[in-house]
């Protein structure tokens, strides 16, 4: 199979989840998970052609993603962005408390 099989981020998939997020507009973010497959830019399809843009597909649905507004995230991801914030998800790094 070509591409990365996506799985929803939930308790059942806690050790192997992978999702793609795509900002559709200012107020709408799509999340692609279970049932979708992700092809990253540069994926070689059977030595016939190379994908020039990221894509998710499911059954007969193919969605071309914009590079600047989509993110691939999986169980190994350590940084996540949302609503203009950057969150560090690396469990090895703890919060530091500063005294007065």
N, C-alpha and C positions, 0 to 999 in steps of 0.2 A: 504494500500500500504506500502511496506517495502522500507525504504530509504528516502533520502531527494531529492525532486524534485528541479532541478536546473533551474534558470532563468537568462538570459543574463543581464548584468549590462548596462542598458540604461534608458532613461527618462521615458518610460512606466512602467518599473519595479523599479523605483527609491526607493520605500519603501519596496520592498520585494525581491531584487535580491539575488542570491546565485550562485557561480561559483566554479569550481575546475580548478586549473592550474597544469600543469605537465611539467617539464623540460625534453624534449626528448633527447636533446644533447646540446652541448655548444651554438649553434645558433638557436635552435628551441624550443619554448614553446607552448604547446597546451593549449587551454582554452575550457572547457566544460561548456555549459550553457543550454539554452532553449532546451527542448526535452530529455535531459539526466537526469538520476537519480544517486545519489551518495550513496554508502554504505560504511560507515566507518569501519575500522578494529574493530572487536569485535561485529558486528551486528549479532543478533540471528535471524535465518530464521525459523520461525514457530516451534521453539523448536526442530528442526531437526539437525541443525549444526550452527556453528559460523564462520563468515568470518574472515580469518587469515590475510587479507591484504585489503587495500582500493580498491574499484572498482567503475567504472562508467559504466552505460549501457544505451542503446537506441535501441529499436526494437530488432534486432538480433545481435547487436554489444555489446560485453562485453570487457572492457579494464581493465586489472589489473594494478594498479598504484604502483609505488615505494614510500614507505613512506617518504624517505629522499628527494625526488624531486617533491612531489606534495603537494598542499595546498588547503584546503577548505576555501573559503572566502564568507562572506555574508554581508548583510546590517549592521550587528552589529560588524563587524571586525574593529579593531582599529590599527592593524599593518599589513603592506604589504611589501613583499620583492621583489625586482626586480634588476636584473643585479648586485647583490652583495650589493645593498643598502637596508637599512631598513627604511621604511617611516612610520611615525606616522599619522594615519588617524583620530585620536580622535579629534572631533571639540571642545571639552572642553578645550584643551590645546592650547594656543596661542604661537606664537614665541616671544622670549624675545630679546630685543635689548640691547646690551651691549655698554655703552659709553666708551670713551677713558680713 
